[in-house]
Amino acid sequence: MSGSIPIRIVSSAARAIVEAAEWWVANRLKAPDAFAVELERALQLLASQPSIGAQARNIKLAGVRRIHLPRVHYHLYYRVTPHPEVVEILALWHTSRGTSPNLP
């Protein structure tokens, strides 16, 4: 695949991203930019290689994948929509949570 696929973040995921970013800056004084750096890296990777994530299990919505942000211990749940092709970010979920997110 060549080029870059647009990224769209659903509103609930956008809220979770803002909350996590704000928390990270306020509470991780030794690496306040770590969350933003990891998120940006993951979004760039998904835009160029959207099939890189693992198939999400325990998710009712078809075609959902997830990518791990290892430095900050979050998963981004997403799917690729056809016509037009877009990487749709559905959720940000911390790895310490025992269940999968309730996706829109």
C-alpha positions in Angstrom: 0.0 0.0 0.0 1.4 3.4 -0.9 0.4 6.8 0.3 -1.5 7.8 3.4 -5.0 6.9 4.5 -7.0 9.7 6.3 -7.6 9.2 10.1 -11.0 10.0 11.6 -11.4 9.8 15.4 -15.0 9.2 16.7 -16.1 11.7 19.4 -15.9 9.3 22.3 -12.4 8.3 21.4 -11.4 11.9 21.0 -12.7 12.6 24.5 -10.7 9.7 25.9 -7.6 10.8 24.1 -7.9 14.4 25.5 -8.5 13.1 29.0 -5.5 10.7 28.9 -3.2 13.3 27.4 -4.2 15.8 30.1 -3.7 13.2 32.9 -0.4 12.2 31.4 1.0 15.8 31.4 -0.2 16.4 34.9 1.0 13.1 36.5 4.0 11.9 34.5 6.4 14.8 35.2 9.5 12.8 34.0 8.0 12.2 30.6 5.1 14.6 30.1 5.2 14.3 26.3 5.3 10.4 26.2 1.6 10.0 25.6 1.5 12.6 22.7 4.6 11.1 21.1 3.2 7.5 21.3 -0.2 8.5 20.0 1.3 10.4 17.0 3.6 7.5 16.2 0.7 5.1 16.2 -1.5 7.4 14.1 1.2 7.8 11.5 1.8 4.1 11.4 -1.9 3.4 11.0 -2.2 5.9 8.2 0.5 4.2 6.2 -0.1 0.5 7.3 -3.6 0.2 8.5 -3.6 -3.6 8.7 -0.7 -3.6 11.2 -2.9 -4.0 14.3 -4.0 -7.3 15.7 -7.6 -8.4 15.3 -9.5 -7.3 18.4 -11.2 -10.2 20.2 -14.3 -9.9 22.4 -15.6 -7.1 20.2 -19.0 -7.4 18.6 -18.3 -4.8 15.8 -16.8 -6.5 12.8 -13.4 -5.6 11.4 -12.0 -4.0 14.6 -8.3 -4.1 15.1 -6.1 -2.7 17.9 -2.6 -1.3 18.1 -0.6 -1.2 21.4 1.1 2.0 22.6 3.7 0.2 24.7 5.4 3.2 26.4 2.0 4.4 27.9 0.2 1.1 28.1 -2.9 2.0 26.0 -4.5 0.3 23.0 -6.1 2.2 20.1 -9.1 0.3 18.7 -9.8 1.1 15.1 -11.2 -0.2 11.8 -10.7 0.7 8.2 -13.8 1.8 6.4 -14.1 1.4 2.6 -15.4 4.0 0.2 -13.8 6.3 1.1 -11.0 4.4 2.8 -10.5 5.9 6.3 -8.9 4.6 9.4 -11.6 5.2 12.0 -10.3 5.4 15.6 -13.0 3.9 17.8 -11.5 3.8 21.3 -8.5 4.4 23.5 -8.3 1.8 26.2 -5.8 1.3 29.0 -4.2 -2.1 29.2 -4.9 -2.4 32.9 -8.7 -2.6 32.3 -9.9 -6.2 32.3 -12.5 -5.9 29.6 -12.7 -4.6 26.1 -14.2 -1.2 25.3 -17.9 -0.7 24.5 -17.6 0.4 20.9 -20.0 2.7 19.1 
